[in-house]
Amino acid sequence: MSDATGDTIGYVPSAAEQFVADVALDGIPRDDAQRLAELFETVLDGRNSSLTDHLGSALGRPSTDFAQYARRAAAVGN
């Protein structure tokens, strides 16, 4: 995304407890925030790291890699 936008975009991982506390500041109930934290931990734990062609099959066309998408979105201001 940084390459596509020309802006520096960083990622700083946080512990689940910190995530729950941070989103609570935005008014998200603690139980909902905890479920989101658990979902993110599951998504990011590596079990989904393999690549497949399922998206292209579902779309009925080749999928676009994220870098291409980011460049296209940045060009139109999205």
C-alpha positions as a Markdown table, in Angstrom:
| # | Residue | x | y | z |
|---|---|---|---|---|
| 1 | Met | 0.0 | 0.0 | 0.0 |
| 2 | Ser | 2.9 | 2.3 | 0.7 |
| 3 | Asp | 4.3 | 1.8 | -2.8 |
| 4 | Ala | 0.8 | 2.4 | -4.3 |
| 5 | Thr | 0.0 | 5.6 | -2.4 |
| 6 | Gly | 3.4 | 7.1 | -1.9 |
| 7 | Asp | 2.7 | 7.3 | 1.8 |
| 8 | Thr | 4.4 | 5.5 | 4.6 |
| 9 | Ile | 1.9 | 2.9 | 6.0 |
| 10 | Gly | 3.1 | 0.8 | 8.9 |
| 11 | Tyr | 1.7 | -2.2 | 10.8 |
| 12 | Val | 2.3 | -2.6 | 14.5 |
| 13 | Pro | 0.9 | -5.9 | 15.9 |
| 14 | Ser | -0.8 | -5.7 | 19.3 |
| 15 | Ala | -1.8 | -8.3 | 21.8 |
| 16 | Ala | -5.4 | -9.3 | 22.0 |
| 17 | Glu | -5.9 | -7.5 | 25.3 |
| 18 | Gln | -4.6 | -4.2 | 23.9 |
| 19 | Phe | -6.8 | -4.6 | 20.8 |
| 20 | Val | -9.9 | -5.1 | 23.1 |
| 21 | Ala | -8.9 | -2.0 | 25.1 |
| 22 | Asp | -8.3 | 0.1 | 22.0 |
| 23 | Val | -11.6 | -0.7 | 20.3 |
| 24 | Ala | -13.5 | -0.2 | 23.6 |
| 25 | Leu | -12.4 | 3.5 | 23.2 |
| 26 | Asp | -14.5 | 3.5 | 20.0 |
| 27 | Gly | -17.5 | 2.2 | 21.8 |
| 28 | Ile | -17.3 | -1.4 | 20.8 |
| 29 | Pro | -18.7 | -3.6 | 23.7 |
| 30 | Arg | -16.0 | -5.7 | 25.4 |
| 31 | Asp | -17.6 | -9.0 | 24.5 |
| 32 | Asp | -17.8 | -8.0 | 20.8 |
| 33 | Ala | -14.2 | -6.8 | 20.9 |
| 34 | Gln | -13.1 | -10.1 | 22.5 |
| 35 | Arg | -14.8 | -12.1 | 19.7 |
| 36 | Leu | -13.1 | -9.9 | 17.1 |
| 37 | Ala | -9.7 | -10.4 | 18.7 |
| 38 | Glu | -10.3 | -14.2 | 18.7 |
| 39 | Leu | -11.3 | -14.0 | 15.0 |
| 40 | Phe | -8.2 | -12.0 | 14.1 |
| 41 | Glu | -5.9 | -14.4 | 16.0 |
| 42 | Thr | -7.4 | -17.3 | 14.0 |
| 43 | Val | -7.1 | -15.5 | 10.7 |
| 44 | Leu | -3.5 | -14.5 | 11.4 |
| 45 | Asp | -2.2 | -17.7 | 13.0 |
| 46 | Gly | -0.8 | -19.1 | 9.7 |
| 47 | Arg | -3.4 | -21.7 | 8.9 |
| 48 | Asn | -4.6 | -19.6 | 6.0 |
| 49 | Ser | -1.2 | -18.9 | 4.5 |
| 50 | Ser | -1.5 | -21.2 | 1.5 |
| 51 | Leu | -2.5 | -19.9 | -1.9 |
| 52 | Thr | -5.3 | -21.4 | -3.9 |
| 53 | Asp | -7.2 | -20.5 | -7.1 |
| 54 | His | -10.6 | -20.7 | -5.4 |
| 55 | Leu | -11.2 | -17.0 | -5.6 |
| 56 | Gly | -10.7 | -17.0 | -9.4 |
| 57 | Ser | -13.0 | -20.0 | -9.6 |
| 58 | Ala | -15.7 | -18.2 | -7.5 |
| 59 | Leu | -15.4 | -15.0 | -9.5 |
| 60 | Gly | -15.3 | -16.7 | -12.9 |
| 61 | Arg | -12.2 | -14.7 | -13.8 |
| 62 | Pro | -8.6 | -14.5 | -12.7 |
| 63 | Ser | -8.1 | -12.8 | -9.4 |
| 64 | Thr | -6.0 | -9.7 | -9.1 |
| 65 | Asp | -3.1 | -9.6 | -6.7 |
| 66 | Phe | -3.3 | -7.0 | -3.9 |
| 67 | Ala | -0.5 | -4.8 | -5.2 |
| 68 | Gln | -2.4 | -4.3 | -8.5 |
| 69 | Tyr | -5.6 | -3.6 | -6.6 |
| 70 | Ala | -3.8 | -1.0 | -4.3 |
| 71 | Arg | -2.3 | 0.8 | -7.3 |
| 72 | Arg | -5.6 | 1.0 | -9.1 |
| 73 | Ala | -7.5 | 2.2 | -6.0 |
| 74 | Ala | -4.8 | 4.8 | -5.2 |
| 75 | Ala | -4.9 | 6.1 | -8.7 |
| 76 | Val | -8.6 | 6.9 | -8.4 |
| 77 | Gly | -8.4 | 8.1 | -4.8 |
| 78 | Asn | -10.1 | 5.2 | -3.1 |
